[in-house]
Amino acid sequence: MAKDPGGAEVHLDRAPLKYAGLAPWEIFLSEAQERMTVAVPPDSIDRFNALAAKHEVESTVLGSFTDSGRLECYYEGRCIAALDMDFLHDGVPRLRLRAEWRPPTTEPVTVRDDGDLIGDLHAVLGSLNVCSKETFVRMYDHEVLAQSVLKQFQGVEHDGPGDAGVIRPVPDSMRGVAISCGICPKYSDLDTYAMVACAVDEAVRNLVAVGAAPGAIAGLDNFCWPDPVESEKTPDGACKLGQLVRGCEALHDTCVAYGIPLISGKDSMKNDYKIGDTKISIPPTVLFTAAALLPDVSRVVSMDAKRAGDVVYLVGDTRDEMGGSEYLALRGELGSQPPQVDAPRFLERYRRLADAIAHGLVASCHDCSDGGLGPALAETAFAGELGMDIDLRPMGLENDAAALFSESAGRFVATVPAAQADAFERTMAGCDLVRLGVVIAEPELRLHGRRGRIGAAPLRELKEAWQRTLRW
């Protein structure tokens, strides 16, 4: 921050401490969290401190920016460190690395749909990336000042997987904030570009699913990576540094396409563990968090089906993008084609869906992510304790397994009151809308495919498969 003014004077003894007895160098170099440095004009400092006090935020004047050409640190009135600004910014040689990326050698996987697809649905719902994490979420305080409009878990029993949380920070205002996340490290085995693009898109979809409109979304990227230098080459020849460049390119391209400013971020680049000759590195991962302003929280929708007779739609097109999917992972296979994000095309779809929600045309909305369409349908049904009668044939795929378990991006399951179906279809015209079936009172998910009836799964069994894995 001091580079442009040309210097800074910092008084370390003024800094509030978590622990008594810290040495000056510890105060200066500590990486304690939840702190920010703010530059405030002198004539605004009183108003700034008053605003901070109003919101019970601790603020302390540590010093000032100068044009001395030095970063100067003081402790109890004595200068204990001074560093030339030119040396600080330009005096140390930069590390220059060469990155390369080669797509992994993979074999296309032939997915058959003549097996037990209902059993496959149970297995995918119970997989670690899909199953309920309720036990762990409820270990932590997630309700402050009764501001929540939509909580993490939704539906009749408050245990269905919500897409985004919504809070109303100001009690006498209907304005709100929606917050969501996207993460899909499994695609990194195929392409980190697809991984990051899908993480951004998932966070955006989760916001749109509750009613947020594109254009009012901000993002935060959190990179968790193996050391891109020390972990340069993996056994299959992939280059971690090259994967990092691919991921950064995807972050730029996708955020620019969606008009998302990155208001903050974090990187952790040494996520490796070594003992003896064994080294374990995490998959290259980006967790993308997104937040959106909502003009009227009374218009938000949750993910659970609401009433029998509502029409079930798939918003978005499904492609044979099984690479990195939960379905293939259960078979010990990777596949070759991860989901691709077509942000310009998805953007119009998201705008239309947000408009439909704002006009009260949508009863429920749930994004399709880990596991694909099958788990999204099951979650919508058992969260609302209402069944569904679903026909996959209008999707136009020749493989029912791909229809149920492809993880193509940009998709939602929406239920719409029958009286609003025509208006919803007009609003979504040209946006890859598929009418799949209807919500039913009977507590089961009925599936029909290209060869007729696939089967029917009781909701209690689907929910048990989803909850059992991590129920502690």
N, C-alpha and C positions, 0 to 999 in steps of 0.2 A: 504493500500500500504506500510505502514511503518512496518508491522509486521515482515517481513523477515529481513530487515536491522537492526531493533531493535530500531527505534526512528525516530523522525522528528522535525524540527525546522521551524515554520510557522510564517511569519511576516504579520499580518492581515492588517496593514495600507497600505500595497502595493497593496492590492486587488482593482481593478477598481470597482466603485460602480454605481448602477443605480440611487440611491437616496442619497443625502447628509445627513449627520448627523446620520448615523447608528452607534449604539454602537458596540464595539468589539465583544460581544457575538452574536449580530445579524449578523455581517459579517461572523462569523464562522459557524453559524447554518442555515443561509438562504438557502432555496431550490430553488433559482432562476434557471431558465431553461437554456438550451443550453450552458452549461459549461462542460469542461472536465479537469481532472488533468493528467498531463503527466510527466513521469520521463525521464529526459534527461541527459546523461553523461556531465560533465562539459566541456570537450573538444569539444562538439557538440552544445553547447548552442547558439553560434553566428550563426552557419548555420541554426539551428532550427528557431531562431527569424527572420533571413533573409527570410526563406521560408514562415513563417507566414505573414510577411509584404508583400511579393510578392502576396499572395492570399488575402490580406486585412483582415486577421484574427488577432484579438487582442491577444497577449500573454504576460504574466507577470511572472517574476520569484518571487515566494512567499517565497522560503526558500530552505531547503535541507533535505535529509534523513541522519540520524545519527545512531550511535550505542550507544546512551546514555541510552537507556532503558526507555526513557520518550517521550511522545508527548508534546512539549513545544510551547506555543503560545505567541507571542510578539506583543505589540502595542506601537508605538512611542518609541522604544528602551527598553521598560520595559516588563519583563516576567509577564504576567497576568494569565497564566494557565499552569499547568504541571500535566500530568496524567501518572501514571506508565503503561507501555505497557502490562505487564502481567495482570494487573487488567483490563485494557481496553478490552482485548481479552478473558480472561479466568476467570475474577474475579466475574462475575455476573452469578448466576444460570440460566441455560437454561430452557425455557418452554418446557415441553415434553407433547405431546398430543397423544391421541390414535384415529386413523381414522378408520372408517368403511364405507363401501358402500354396499347398497342393491339396486338392480335394482327396479325401480318403478313397482308397480302392474298395468299393462295395459291390455287392451283387444284388440285383433286383430280387425282391421276394414275391413269389406268387402266393397271393392270399386266397384261400378257398373259403367258400361260404356254405358248405354242405355239412358242417359240424353242428355242435350244440351252441348256437349263438346266445341262448338264454344263459347257459352256463358261463360262456365267455363274458357276458355282461356282469354277472356276479363277480367274476374274477377281476375284471377291470375296476369295478366299483371298490373292491377291497385292496387294490394295489396301493402302495405307500404314497404315490404322488396324487392319488385321487381320493383316498378314504378320508373320513372325518377326522379333523384335528381338534375336536371340541374339548377333549380332556385337557389338552395343553393350553388352549386359549382361556379356559375358565380358571386356570391357575393364576391368572393375572387380572388386575383391576382394569376393566375396560368400560367403565361407566363413570363419568365425571360430571357433576352438577346437573344430571338428568338432561343432558343436551341431545341425546341420541334420537334420531328419527328412524333410521334403519340401523340395526346392530349387525354383528358378524353372523349371527344365526337367525334364521327367519322361518316363517311358516307356522302351522297350527301349534306345534310343540316347541317352537323356537329352537330347532336343531337342524334346519336345512341350511345349506351353504350359500350365504349371501355373496353377491358379486362385489359390492362396495358398501362401506359404511357412510352414513349421512348424519351430520350433526347440524344443530341450529344454535350457533354461538350466542346470538343476541336474543334474549327471551321475548322481546316485544317486536321482533321482526320475523317475517316468514322466509327470509333469505337463509340459505344454508351452504354447507360445504360437503362435497362428496370426496371420499378418499379411497383409492384402490391400489392394487399391486399386480405386477405381471412377472412371472419367472418361469423359465423352461430350459434348464441347463442340459437336458437330454439331447437337444438338437445340436449341441456343440460337437458331438461325435461325428456329425455330418458337415456342418458349416456354421461357424459362429455368426456369420451375417444373418442367417435365418434365425438363429437363437435370439439375437438382440432385437431384430425386427419383430419377432413374434412376442417377445416380452413387452415391448412398447405397445404393440397392438392389443395384447391381452389387457393391459392396464386401461387403455382407452375404451375397449369394449365393455369392461366392467363398469366404467363410469356411464357410458351410454345406456347400459342395461337398467340403471336406476333412473334415467331421465336427463342426464347431463348432455348438453349440446357441444359439439366440437366448436372451438373458437374461444372457449373460456377455460382451457385446460393448461395446467403447468405441470412440469415433470421433474423428477429427481432420479439420477442414475447412480447405482451402487455396483461398481465393478468388484468382483471377487475372483481372482485369477491365480493360477500357479505362477511362480516366478518366471517372467517371460524371457529372462536371460539364462538363469541356471537350469531351468526346465525347458531349454530350447527345443529339444527334439523328443518326441514320444516314440514308443516302439514302432508305431505305424508310419513314422516319418513326418507327422504333422509338426509344424513350428508354432510354439506358443506365442511368439512375438507376431508372427503372421496372422494368427487367429485374433490377436488383440487388435491389430490394424483393421481386419475385416469387421470386428465388432464395433469399433469406433465409426467406421464408415456407415454401418447400418444404423447406429444411433443418430448420426447426423442426418442421413437421408430420410429416415422415418419421422423424426421429430420435425424436420423442415416441412415435409409433406403434410403433416397433421397440424402445423402451426403451433407447436408446443415449445415454449421457452423452457430451458433447463435452469431452474432457479437454484439448484444446489446439486451436490453429488459427492461421491466418496469412492475411493479405490483402495483395495487391499490386494497387493501384488505378490505376496509370498505365502500362499496357502499350500504349503508342501510339508510333509512329515517324513522324516527319515530315521530309521533305526537299523543299524548294521548296514547290510547291503540292500535293504528294502526301502523303497521310496514310494510314498502315496501322495498323489496330487489331486486336488479337487477338479471337477470339470470347469472349464472357463464359463463363468456365470455372470449375468447382469440381472440384478433385481431392479425393476423399474417401478417407481411409485408415482402416481398421478393424482392431482387434486383439481376439482372443478367447482366453480361457483354455480349455485342453483338459485334462480330468482324466486321460486315458490316451492317450499318443501312439501306442501300438501299435494303436489303433483307426482311425487316420486312413486315408483312401483317396486315391489319386492319380487323374489324369484319363484314363489310358490303358486301353484295353480289355485284358482279362486272358486270356480263353480262348474258343476256339470253342465254340458252343453256349449261351453266356450270352444272356439275353434283353435286348433294347434297349428302354428306355422313354424317353418324353418326360414329364418332370414339369412340369406347368403347362400352361395353355391358350394357344393362339396366336390372335391377332386380326390383322385387316388393318391393322396399324400400321406402314406403310412410310415414313412421314414421317421425313426425316433419315437414312434407311438407307444403308448402303454400296451396296446394290443400285441404288437410284435415283441415288446420287451418280455411279456409273459411267456413267450415262446423262445426266448433266448436269441432273438434276431433283431437286427438294427434296421434293415431296409436301406433305401438309397435316396429317396426324395422327401426331404422335410417340408413342412408347410411353407408357402411363400406368401408374403404380404404385398398386396397391390394397394398401397395407401391411397393414391388418387381415386381409385374406383371405390374402395371401402368408405372413403370420406363422405361421398354423396349418400351412400347407404346409411351411415351413422346419422347424418343430418336428418334424413327422412324419418328414421326410427325415433330419434329424439323429438321430432315434431309430432309424431303420432302419439307418443307418451304424453307430451305437453297438452295435447287436445283430448286426453282422456280416452283414447281408443284402445289402450293396452291394459289387460288385467294383470299379467305377469310377464317378466322377461328375465332370461337367464342365458349367459354367454356359454358357448361351446368351447371348451379348452381341453385340459388333460382328459384323455379317454375318448373325446369326440361326442357325437350326437347322442349315442346310447346312454351314457351317464347323465348328460344334461336333461334328457327326457325323464329318466328315473328320478333324479333329484327334484325336478319340478313337480313330479307326481307325488312322491312320498312326503315331500315337505308340506304339500297342500292336503294330504290324505285324500286324494282324488285320483282315480285311474285315468288311463288314456287308451284310446284305440287308434293305432298308428299304422299307416300304409307307407312304406319306403319307396314304392315304385315311382311316384311323381318326382323323386329326386333325379331320375334318369341314369342312375348307375347300374351296371350289370353285375354288381357284386354286393350282396347284402352286408357282408362283413365290413367292406370299405364304407358303405353308407352309415353303418352304426359306429365305426371306430376310427375312421379317418379323422385327423385333427386339423383339417383345413382351417385357416384363420378367418376372421371377419364374420363369424356366424353367431346366431342367437336362436333360442327357442322362445317363442312368444305365444301366449294364449290371449285370445281376443273374444269379447262377448259377441255372440252370434249377430246381434243387432248392429254391431259396429264393423262386421267383417268386410262389407263392401267399401266402407269409408277407409278402412285400414288398407285394403288392397289398392285403392286409388292413390292413397298417400305413398305407398311403397312401389308403385308401378315402375317397372324397369330396373328394380333393385334386387333381382334374383330371389323372389319370394316363392316359397313352396308350401302349399296347403297339405299338411300331413295327416290330419285327422281331427279328433274331438276329445274333449275331456269328458269322462264318464264317472258315474257315481260308484261303480264297482271298484273295489280297491285292488286293481291289477293293471299291469302294463301289457297290452295286447299288441303284438307286432306281426305285420304282414309284409312279405317281400316278393321278390320276382317269381318265386315258385309257390306262392300262396302263403298260408299261415305259418309263421315262424314259431310262435308259441305265446304263452301268457305267463307273466311272472307276478306273483302276489307282491304288493308293495311292502308288506312287513318283511319279506325275505330279501328284497332289494335293499331296504334300509338297514337290515341287520348285516348284510354283506358289507355295506359302506361303513357302518359304525364299529364292527367287531374288531378290525385289525388293530386299532390303537385305543381301544377302550381299556383304560387302566383303573 
